[in-house]
Amino acid sequence: MGDRSAEALDDSSRGSRVPLLLTVVAALAAAAVLAVIVLNRPAPHGAAGFDHRHDPLLVAYQGLETTGLALEAYRAQEGGYPDSLDELVPMLLPQLPKDPFDPEGGPLLYRVAREGAGGRLLYSRGPDQLDQRGLPLDPLTRTGDLLYPVE
């Protein structure tokens, strides 16, 4: 009986990092499954010529979501966010998702959101293909960045 109590104490002393990490990994898996379903569904009636798998907005949002979940998994493991997205590879991502709006084919962007605020910002350049340093996308003018706030 005493041995079981000791085992229970050992299990509880591991903290909440393991369940949180498992939750984040499960969320990453669910997002990947959802992305496969959404990006591989047939085109709606009348949209036979539209290949949504190559729509830059969908590709950008998929990359932002995948990378955002990897950032959360990193935080759960390490106790904080990485200084660079490169720290996610290969531990959490096989490679960094490309920004479909970067004319040079570079990865998504990541930086401190506001000086002193401690938040981070993950973003894509958006349809204007310019790095607006986190200026939110204006859907009317299609200028600005696609944002994924972290923290």
LINBEL-V501202 format. One record per pair of residues at least 24 apart in sequence whose C-alpha atoms are under 10 Angstrom apart, sorted by the first residue. I is the first residue (numbers start at 1). J is the second residue. D is the distance in whole Angstrom. If there is no record, write none. Layout:
# LINBEL-V501202
i:I j:J d:D
i:I j:J d:D
This chain:
# LINBEL-V501202
i:16 j:76 d:9
i:17 j:75 d:10
i:17 j:76 d:6
i:17 j:77 d:7
i:17 j:78 d:9
i:17 j:79 d:9
i:18 j:76 d:8
i:18 j:77 d:8
i:19 j:76 d:9
i:20 j:72 d:10
i:20 j:73 d:8
i:20 j:75 d:10
i:20 j:76 d:6
i:20 j:77 d:9
i:21 j:72 d:9
i:21 j:73 d:6
i:21 j:74 d:9
i:21 j:75 d:9
i:21 j:76 d:6
i:21 j:77 d:7
i:22 j:73 d:9
i:22 j:76 d:9
i:23 j:73 d:9
i:23 j:76 d:10
i:24 j:69 d:7
i:24 j:70 d:8
i:24 j:71 d:10
i:24 j:72 d:7
i:24 j:73 d:5
i:24 j:74 d:9
i:24 j:75 d:10
i:24 j:76 d:8
i:25 j:69 d:8
i:25 j:70 d:8
i:25 j:72 d:9
i:25 j:73 d:7
i:25 j:92 d:9
i:27 j:66 d:10
i:27 j:69 d:7
i:27 j:70 d:10
i:27 j:73 d:9
i:28 j:65 d:9
i:28 j:66 d:7
i:28 j:67 d:9
i:28 j:68 d:9
i:28 j:69 d:6
i:28 j:70 d:7
i:28 j:72 d:10
i:28 j:73 d:9
i:28 j:92 d:10
i:29 j:66 d:10
i:29 j:69 d:10
i:31 j:62 d:9
i:31 j:65 d:8
i:31 j:66 d:7
i:31 j:69 d:9
i:32 j:62 d:9
i:32 j:65 d:9
i:32 j:66 d:8
i:34 j:62 d:10
i:35 j:59 d:10
i:35 j:62 d:7
i:35 j:63 d:10
i:35 j:65 d:10
i:35 j:66 d:9
i:54 j:100 d:9
i:55 j:100 d:9
i:56 j:99 d:9
i:56 j:100 d:6
i:56 j:101 d:7
i:56 j:126 d:9
i:56 j:127 d:8
i:57 j:99 d:10
i:57 j:100 d:8
i:57 j:101 d:9
i:57 j:124 d:9
i:57 j:126 d:8
i:57 j:127 d:8
i:57 j:146 d:9
i:58 j:100 d:9
i:59 j:97 d:9
i:59 j:98 d:9
i:59 j:99 d:8
i:59 j:100 d:7
i:59 j:101 d:10
i:60 j:97 d:9
i:60 j:98 d:8
i:60 j:99 d:6
i:60 j:100 d:6
i:60 j:101 d:8
i:60 j:108 d:8
i:60 j:123 d:9
i:60 j:124 d:7
i:60 j:125 d:9
i:60 j:126 d:8
i:60 j:146 d:8
i:61 j:99 d:10
i:61 j:100 d:10
i:61 j:123 d:9
i:61 j:124 d:8
i:61 j:146 d:8
i:61 j:147 d:9
i:61 j:148 d:9
i:62 j:97 d:9
i:63 j:96 d:8
i:63 j:97 d:5
i:63 j:98 d:7
i:63 j:99 d:8
i:63 j:100 d:9
i:63 j:107 d:9
i:63 j:108 d:8
i:63 j:123 d:10
i:63 j:124 d:9
i:64 j:97 d:8
i:64 j:98 d:10
i:64 j:99 d:9
i:64 j:108 d:8
i:64 j:109 d:10
i:64 j:122 d:7
i:64 j:123 d:7
i:64 j:124 d:8
i:64 j:146 d:9
i:64 j:147 d:8
i:64 j:148 d:6
i:64 j:149 d:10
i:65 j:122 d:10
i:65 j:148 d:8
i:66 j:92 d:10
i:66 j:93 d:9
i:66 j:96 d:9
i:66 j:97 d:8
i:67 j:92 d:9
i:67 j:93 d:8
i:67 j:95 d:10
i:67 j:96 d:8
i:67 j:97 d:7
i:67 j:108 d:9
i:67 j:122 d:8
i:67 j:123 d:10
i:67 j:148 d:9
i:68 j:121 d:10
i:68 j:122 d:7
i:68 j:123 d:10
i:68 j:148 d:7
i:68 j:149 d:9
i:68 j:150 d:7
i:69 j:150 d:10
i:71 j:122 d:10
i:71 j:150 d:8
i:71 j:151 d:10
i:72 j:150 d:8
i:72 j:151 d:9
i:75 j:151 d:10
i:80 j:151 d:10
i:81 j:119 d:10
i:81 j:120 d:8
i:81 j:150 d:9
i:81 j:151 d:9
i:82 j:110 d:10
i:82 j:120 d:10
i:83 j:110 d:9
i:83 j:111 d:8
i:83 j:112 d:9
i:83 j:120 d:10
i:84 j:109 d:9
i:84 j:110 d:7
i:84 j:111 d:8
i:85 j:109 d:8
i:85 j:110 d:7
i:85 j:111 d:9
i:85 j:122 d:9
i:98 j:124 d:9
i:99 j:123 d:9
i:99 j:124 d:6
i:99 j:125 d:7
i:99 j:126 d:9
i:99 j:129 d:9
i:100 j:124 d:8
i:100 j:125 d:8
i:100 j:126 d:8
i:100 j:127 d:9
i:100 j:129 d:9
i:101 j:125 d:6
i:101 j:126 d:6
i:101 j:127 d:6
i:101 j:128 d:8
i:101 j:129 d:5
i:101 j:130 d:8
i:101 j:131 d:10
i:101 j:145 d:10
i:102 j:126 d:8
i:102 j:127 d:9
i:102 j:128 d:9
i:102 j:129 d:6
i:102 j:130 d:8
i:102 j:131 d:9
i:103 j:129 d:7
i:103 j:130 d:9
i:104 j:129 d:10
i:109 j:133 d:9
i:109 j:134 d:9
i:109 j:145 d:10
i:109 j:147 d:10
i:110 j:134 d:9
i:110 j:147 d:10
i:110 j:148 d:9
i:110 j:149 d:10
i:110 j:150 d:10
i:111 j:150 d:10
i:112 j:149 d:10
i:112 j:150 d:9
i:113 j:149 d:8
i:113 j:150 d:9
i:113 j:151 d:10
i:118 j:150 d:10
i:118 j:151 d:8
i:119 j:149 d:8
i:119 j:150 d:6
i:119 j:151 d:6
i:120 j:148 d:9
i:120 j:149 d:6
i:120 j:150 d:5
i:120 j:151 d:7
i:121 j:147 d:7
i:121 j:148 d:6
i:121 j:149 d:5
i:121 j:150 d:6
i:121 j:151 d:9
i:122 j:146 d:9
i:122 j:147 d:6
i:122 j:148 d:5
i:122 j:149 d:6
i:122 j:150 d:7
i:123 j:147 d:5
i:123 j:148 d:6
i:123 j:149 d:8
i:124 j:148 d:9
